[in-house]
Amino acid sequence: MRKEDCFYLGKIAKKFSYKGEVLIYLDTDEPELYENMESVFVELNKHLVPFFIVTSSIHKGDFLRTRFEDIDSEDDADKIMGAAVYLPLSALPKLEGNKFYFHEVIGFDAEDERLGNIGKIVSINDSSAQPLFEILKGDIEILVPMIDDFIVKIDRENKKVVLNTPEGLVDLYLNG
């Protein structure tokens, strides 16, 4: 499995018992969706290795208490401590309407109701307090805040995001 075909679910945060159980920190708004998984991919030495789950349960909200096959001791657990945990993109629940995964809209056209096509979404910058669509029109980069009020429609069929940006926001970049 390649990392590009997966999404980051969280990381193995701490040991839970002397029998090798671990707590996986789930980096998600809905940890309960991941309570009954059969397996995950654990990143070891830059490779994704499948680990099969014997038992798992939600622990204190954001953690998944997990017992993996073949991890039977604290020493075994030490070897995977701090490792990132991934799932295949195909395991993501389908979102509908205007809810979307960041990776899902990369490559979509950005269409403004007023200005028409304003470029292609090349990435999402979520390193600031407000995530931004990074849109490329020719060699001009346009940054549009991902605010519900700006997002009119996610058109998966035609691979486009319809936006209603405030007057002047996109013009600032195009007429810069």
Secondary structure, 3 states (H helix, E strand, C coil): CCHHHEEEEEEEEEECCCCCCEEEEECCCCHHHHCCCCEEEEEECCEEEEEEEEEEEEECCCEEEEEECCCCCHHHHHHHCCCEEEEEHHHCCCCCCCCCCHHHHCCCEEEECCCEEEEEEEEEECCCCCCEEEEEECCEEEEEECCCCCEEEEECCCCEEEECCCCCHHHHHHCC
